């Protein structure tokens, strides 16, 4: 099993319809689909520091990742745990979803940050955050972290999955 790359999509909750609307600038959208491109990155740090800019302030971040089975046999995932480890460590949110992945199949997981649970119930503010996704199965567990930097006006969001490059570039002072 392997967790692939993170994609962060800033969304705004429409109180009238209850729908989530993407607030990403058109430069960061895939033509014709309206999906956020995952290949947009800073020219200075290619493919390691990803960035997205917003038209208006988002109320939530949709954090996506994909689990794939690289093994030859079927993998069973019993639960997915979501952690917030920085700025303040919080108890994990556990999703008891059973996922059965055959050879080279994928499954997308997504989590809204913050959400309405007791643990992650706070307003979205500028600053630095570290989130960790963990998939627990019968044969083992896998985990991956993402470091997120949100501007004070909530209009620029940068993220990276490489702690070494974060330390070298000093974008995140964690």
Backbone torsions as a table, in degrees:
resi	resn	phi	psi	omega
1	UNK	NA	151.1	177.9
2	UNK	-151.8	139.4	170.2
3	UNK	-90.1	130.6	-177.3
4	UNK	-85.1	-145.0	-176.0
5	UNK	-89.6	148.4	176.5
6	UNK	-79.7	147.7	171.2
7	UNK	-133.6	128.4	-179.2
8	UNK	-112.4	124.5	-178.8
9	UNK	-119.7	113.1	176.5
10	UNK	-73.5	131.0	-178.9
11	UNK	-130.1	159.8	176.9
12	UNK	-121.8	131.5	180.0
13	UNK	-83.1	119.8	178.2
14	UNK	-85.9	111.2	-176.0
15	UNK	-67.8	-27.3	-179.3
16	UNK	-71.0	-45.8	-176.4
17	UNK	-101.9	-19.3	-177.1
18	UNK	81.7	3.9	-179.6
19	UNK	-85.7	155.8	174.1
20	UNK	-97.6	126.6	-179.4
21	UNK	-115.9	134.1	177.6
22	UNK	-71.4	135.6	-179.3
23	UNK	-113.4	23.5	-177.6
24	UNK	-77.0	142.1	175.1
25	UNK	-63.2	151.1	-176.1
26	UNK	-59.8	-28.5	179.1
27	UNK	-60.9	-24.3	-175.4
28	UNK	-102.1	12.3	-179.8
29	UNK	-107.3	149.1	174.7
30	UNK	-74.6	133.5	-177.8
31	UNK	-62.7	131.4	175.1
32	UNK	84.9	-21.1	-176.7
33	UNK	-106.6	-26.7	-176.6
34	UNK	77.8	6.5	179.0
35	UNK	-87.6	148.7	177.1
36	UNK	-72.0	130.6	179.8
37	UNK	-73.3	139.7	178.9
38	UNK	-94.4	-1.8	-177.9
39	UNK	-102.7	8.9	177.5
40	UNK	-79.5	127.1	-177.2
41	UNK	-150.7	165.2	176.8
42	UNK	-70.3	136.0	-179.7
43	UNK	-65.9	-32.8	-178.1
44	UNK	-66.7	-36.1	-178.6
45	UNK	-127.0	77.1	-172.8
46	UNK	-58.1	133.3	172.4
47	UNK	63.7	-1.4	-178.3
48	UNK	-107.1	-41.4	175.1
49	UNK	-104.4	108.3	-179.5
50	UNK	-95.0	152.1	-173.1
51	UNK	-143.6	145.7	173.3
52	UNK	-142.5	142.7	179.0
53	UNK	-115.9	148.2	-174.1
54	UNK	-111.3	150.0	174.6
55	UNK	-75.0	-44.6	178.3
56	UNK	-130.6	169.5	-179.4
57	UNK	-67.4	127.4	176.8
58	UNK	-78.4	157.0	174.3
59	UNK	-100.2	-23.4	-179.2
60	UNK	-141.6	158.3	170.2
61	UNK	-113.9	130.0	174.8
62	UNK	-95.6	112.1	-178.0
63	UNK	-101.1	118.7	-176.9
64	UNK	-115.0	150.2	170.6
65	UNK	-152.5	163.9	-178.6
66	UNK	-124.3	134.1	175.0
67	UNK	-101.6	135.4	176.6
68	UNK	-129.4	152.9	177.4
69	UNK	-103.2	111.4	179.7
70	UNK	-89.4	-13.0	-177.3
71	UNK	-78.1	173.0	-179.3
72	UNK	-85.0	-19.7	-177.3
73	UNK	-109.4	163.5	-179.8
74	UNK	-64.9	136.2	178.2
75	UNK	-109.4	133.9	177.4
76	UNK	-109.2	124.6	177.3
77	UNK	-107.2	122.5	-175.5
78	UNK	-89.5	-33.7	178.8
79	UNK	-155.6	155.2	175.0
80	UNK	-118.9	130.4	-179.3
81	UNK	-112.0	136.4	178.3
82	UNK	-115.2	124.1	-179.3
83	UNK	-116.0	147.4	165.1
84	UNK	-115.4	113.4	-173.0
85	UNK	-105.1	-12.9	178.0
86	UNK	-148.4	140.3	10.4
87	UNK	-80.1	-21.1	179.6
88	UNK	-131.7	126.5	-179.4
89	UNK	-67.2	130.1	179.9
90	UNK	-122.4	154.9	175.9
91	UNK	-58.2	150.5	-179.2
92	UNK	-74.9	152.7	169.6
93	UNK	-95.6	126.1	-174.7
94	UNK	-109.9	125.2	175.8
95	UNK	-104.4	113.5	-176.1
96	UNK	-83.4	27.3	-178.9
97	UNK	-69.5	131.8	175.6
98	UNK	-92.2	123.8	-178.5
99	UNK	-121.2	130.1	178.7
100	UNK	-115.4	114.5	-177.3
101	UNK	-113.9	120.7	174.0
102	UNK	-83.9	177.8	-175.0
103	UNK	-51.8	123.1	177.4
104	UNK	60.2	25.2	171.5
105	UNK	-89.8	159.4	179.5
106	UNK	-126.0	157.7	176.1
107	UNK	-142.9	126.9	-179.2
108	UNK	-90.5	133.8	175.0
109	UNK	-116.5	145.6	176.6
110	UNK	-143.8	150.2	-178.6
111	UNK	-139.8	134.8	174.7
112	UNK	-86.8	135.8	-177.2
113	UNK	-129.2	122.9	-12.4
114	UNK	-75.7	164.8	177.8
115	UNK	-120.1	-176.6	-174.3
116	UNK	-85.7	8.9	-179.3
117	UNK	-73.8	167.8	178.5
118	UNK	-61.1	-35.5	-172.3
119	UNK	-77.2	-43.8	-174.4
120	UNK	-110.3	30.5	-178.4
121	UNK	-91.5	90.4	177.5
122	UNK	-154.1	157.7	179.9
123	UNK	-73.9	150.0	177.2
124	UNK	-73.1	124.5	-178.8
125	UNK	-131.0	163.1	175.2
126	UNK	-68.5	152.9	179.5
127	UNK	141.8	-165.5	-177.6
128	UNK	-112.4	138.8	-179.7
129	UNK	-136.7	150.2	171.9
130	UNK	-126.3	123.6	177.4
131	UNK	-115.6	149.2	179.2
132	UNK	-133.7	130.3	173.6
133	UNK	-105.9	136.8	179.9
134	UNK	-135.4	127.7	176.7
135	UNK	-108.8	125.1	-176.7
136	UNK	-112.4	125.4	179.3
137	UNK	-126.4	-176.9	-179.5
138	UNK	-67.0	-39.5	-175.3
139	UNK	-91.0	-4.0	179.3
140	UNK	156.8	-169.8	178.1
141	UNK	-138.4	154.1	176.7
142	UNK	-129.8	151.7	-179.0
143	UNK	-145.1	153.2	176.3
144	UNK	-149.9	141.0	-179.3
145	UNK	-111.5	155.5	173.6
146	UNK	-135.0	135.0	177.3
147	UNK	-101.1	125.1	-174.6
148	UNK	-118.5	134.1	175.8
149	UNK	-121.8	116.4	-179.1
150	UNK	-110.2	129.3	179.9
151	UNK	-66.5	160.9	-177.4
152	UNK	-63.3	-30.6	177.9
153	UNK	-87.7	4.1	178.2
154	UNK	62.9	18.3	-176.9
155	UNK	-101.0	-11.8	176.5
156	UNK	-127.5	127.2	-179.1
157	UNK	-126.0	124.8	177.3
158	UNK	-118.5	147.5	176.8
159	UNK	-150.2	156.9	178.9
160	UNK	-149.8	153.4	177.4
161	UNK	-111.0	0.5	-177.0
162	UNK	-108.4	108.6	-179.6
163	UNK	-67.5	-35.2	-179.9
164	UNK	-61.6	-47.0	180.0
165	UNK	-68.6	-30.7	176.2
166	UNK	-63.9	-44.1	179.0
167	UNK	-66.1	-38.7	-179.4
168	UNK	-70.0	-38.8	-177.2
169	UNK	-88.1	-15.1	179.0
170	UNK	56.5	28.3	175.5
171	UNK	-69.8	-42.4	178.1
172	UNK	-106.1	124.1	178.6
173	UNK	-102.4	73.1	-177.8
174	UNK	-106.4	NA	NA
